[in-house]
């Protein structure tokens, strides 16, 4: 799994697979999934082996079932058959209907010993984004917010159009690391108008996420950062916006705000092949996904500030799975089991 982590953020929409090849208790090859359109993990691992004649007596460990269909690249199962790997140990089966056991079948038909389900839970957890898309037909959803120790996410008023920081700089850097891993980031109208955020990766190295902006009545001014065209940005509004084709990297999608909007947003993100989204909106936006039970993780920072009054944090009746001290902050992590 540690090797597979290296591909998160660049391999999508492919899953970031990790592979280790072992010969006589010695690792002779490793690999993870390249940037989309490049080699799969199995190809990179085999290419790293100096003496490929050893593969006939080697065992390959792979976090996800090798693919059995042609996409951007040929089937990885065929590559393993070609090199006559002795043993293939698979963490978990691929639930994509194009694979779904066909890779295992192809390997077994070629006389290769196949073992499935080793560290299955850990492998499924690593591939959580991929499996959520395949099995729930929506992106993997992470809720994130910072609140004061007395339970507020923002003051009543402020003097400038920029965020009032509740979490410390270490927590803020961690959030940018998260952004680099996730496919998209979502905020609401109030957050954009109040803070004018860029919603990019500044304090970490990685790709900027696709920006998703809820703007029911198209109130967000064109001179805000979300209209800068630097990254694909999808606006969700109640009415069709004219001249949308003239705006580079800007896309407008309509949803019905008289109905539950969380599921509609998920449908739009599925349409655009978004695998994961981190929701950093205000209380109303976050509460929407909580109330519709459309979330997989919640990451909540508790800062040392106290506002006394302000915008209350989302109502969240859950017990955290984990608490982490980050200098003066406490990070509480919840999972929606």
Protein Blocks (a to p, Z undefined) as FASTA:
>chain_A
ZZmmmmgojlpmbdcddddddeehiafbdcddddehiacfklmmmmmpmblmlmmmcccd
dfbdcdfbdcfbccfklmmmmnopabdcdfbdcfbfklnomlmmmmmmnopacdehiakl
mmmmmmmmmmmmmmnopacddddddddfkopabdfbdfbdcdddfbdfklmmmmmmmmmm
pmbdcddfklmmmnopgkiafkbgcdddddddddfkopacfkbmklnopaccddddfbdc
ehklmpghiacddddfkbcfklmmmmmmmmnopabdcdfbdfklmmmmmmnopafbdcdd
ddfbdehiacdddddddddfbdcdehjbccdddddZZ
